[in-house]
Amino acid sequence: MQIFLLPVLWAWLCGCCFFFLFLQHPFTLTLFLCLLGFRESSRDYAKLEFLTSTLLCSPSDITQDIKDKAIVVKRGNCTFLEKAEIAQRFGAKLLLVASETSIRSPGGNKTQNLTIPIALVRDADIKDLEQTLGRNVSVGLYSPPQPIFDYSLVIIFLIAMFCVSLGGYWSGRAELEKLKRGPSPGSNESLSDEETLTLTPLSAVIFVSFCCIMLVLMYFFYKWLVYVVITIFCIASVSSMYSCLSALLKKIPYGQCRFTCWNRALEVRLVFLFLFCVALSVTWAVFRNNESWAWILQNILGISFCLNFIRTLKMPNFKSCVILLGLLLLYDVFFVFITPYITKVSIGGSIFYFFKKNIVFQLPVVFKVPRLDLSPAVLCMRPFSLLGFGDVVVPGLLVAYCNRFDVQTSSSSVYFIFCTIAYGAGMVLTFVCLILMKKAQPALLYLVPCTLIPCVLVALYRKEMKKFWNGNSYQVRRNFSGPQNGNGGKQCIP
């Protein structure tokens, strides 16, 4: 047995070392990956001069000979172009700019008379290089091979499918429980409106209009409104996570101790659950800019938010689904593809990040998974694959409606299954277009047709299109107490 455990222990030790190198010493890991087979695209090396004490914004900052050498300077106070022009004037062969903030590709104009390459590197990597190899080093630029497929998309796909399928299933189960309980004695309140919010066609139009206004305001007043969005997300995630976990906890028939507070009987375990949800949300809010692990908390909170949103918000009929999904499709396409011709930048893609000095403001409306490949380029920027909550919630509302319609008409979950599979196919199509076009895609452009069309085809095949379009005009519940009628023990409730 001990012999068989040795390979397992060795693999665990290697994995821990790899993880430590990735988080603490990215430069060292880059050298390790180079030894595995990554080769530089150019053998034209140059001796590196460390000028990290200067910003290189004026010729007087050059106090030594840099002809045919590579130099590294600090970022700030002037543009990359101005730094490069000064370096080129003194004969430098390569310019490295050390940045203490997040790395983004330097901009430039092809018509500018610049012949030396510029590279943006992390200041921590320069310090690590100096400590590891000393100052007597030569450097050269290389372009590592980029993988064709990003395996983080698989995790994104699983998260999306989990939210849509479980949220739709939960909505259907809630509808079934309401139909089983029946109306409260002496109450005319509709069963379907209990504990849910109904989104009518007019409400859908107002909702989309509000989204458009909010997105434009976020573009112009991001650094103020981002804190409003973060606060709303924290409150909503606490409520959503409590709703999801309490539903599971209530299934456990143990630990149901209660105490009285303000004339209300509260379960001790639910109080601790609420405090846990608050602690998790506050922890994310404090450490949200930590790229090492904060994305895990954001995904957990996001999953809870999407599940609770899909379960709570109710689409009364397929007509409302078509209006909502159609308007959001136009909204998504406009702000991703059309706004660049108006503002020179995609508003839909530019609001997720805002940089101010050394602080990165992030908008918590996306699922984030770091890219899963061994390219050294990942260590420079640590990019994330993103999927907006709206790309999960909006089709999820249609999936939830399909499941509720199945429950009301006893159609053996045929609509729910077809719509869920269609959503998965739409996600795959989105990823294929993302890989082929190599640019961010408005996911609703593919998800909306892929989910609406199969639902229409199923309704036409089953000759239920009118009922499916207008919503079921009656509800079905099983008669448990009384004698069974001719409808197989089911009653129709007007």
Protein Blocks (a to p, Z undefined) as FASTA:
>chain_A
ZZmmmmmmmmmmmmmmmmmmmmmmmmlmmmmmmmnopacfbfcdcddddfklbgolafkl
pcbdfehiacdddeehiafklmmmmmmmnopabdcdddfbdcddddddfkbccfbdcddd
dfklmmmmmmmnojbdcdddddddddfbdfklmmmmmmmmmmmmmmmmmmmmmmmmmmmn
opaehiabdfklgopacddfklmmmmmmmmmmmmmmmmmmmmmmmmmmmmmmmmmmmmmm
mmmmmmmmmmpcghiaccdeehiacdfklmmmmmmmmmmmmmmmmmmmpmklmmmmmmmm
mmmmmmmmmmmpccfbfklmmmmmmmmmmmmmmmmmmmmmmnopafklmmmpccehjbcc
dddfbccdddddfbfklmmnopaddddfklmmmmmmmmmmmmmmmmmnonoommmmmmmm
mmmmmmmmmmmmmmmnopacdfklmmmmmmmmmmmmmmmmnopmmmmmnopabdcdddfk
bccdfkoopacdZZ
